[in-house]
Amino acid sequence: MEFAIIPKQDSIPPFDPDAVAVKHIEYYPYGGTFEEGDITPDLIAKILKEVPKGIGVYLFLDPDGECDWMEVVSDGEWLSLGCSFEGNENYYSYNPDFADTIHRVEEMDFSDGEVYTSMDSGGQSPIPKIQAITDMQAGVRAVEYFIRTGKLYPGIDWAYSLF
């Protein structure tokens, strides 16, 4: 498996603050599904407000909700962003403060609180701290950037095919 860090950039390309690249939204474990016509400025504002408080949501670029997505998981302390694009391109928010835990993650001791957050991806897979950030402001910007552009936010570090 290829592994690469994509370091954050100082310069963020401008984007249309009214654009919407996301075509399908699913809250989990419950909370509803929204199709393209239901994705309003109010819904986007609600999602962005929930990110720093706690949220579990998938944001799809695909109107059928099957590919090209970002998973947003937050518990109010940690925020994990995972993106999957066609061609099996997978990206995860990357926390360099936990770079030295990568080998411990491979051991899969999910009870290790030094390595794992209390959050689960998809409601079932424990999220390692190396894939979670604590800068909620940057995280909210990353989520909005994806909603508006369908691209990874260059203002945070990303890992390519981490696990």
Helices and strands as residue ranges (DSSP letters): E 4-6, E 24-27, E 33-35, G 36-38, H 41-50, E 55-60, E 69-74, E 79-85, E 89-93, G 96-101, H 102-107, E 116-121, E 125-128, G 129-131, E 132-133, H 136-149, E 158-160
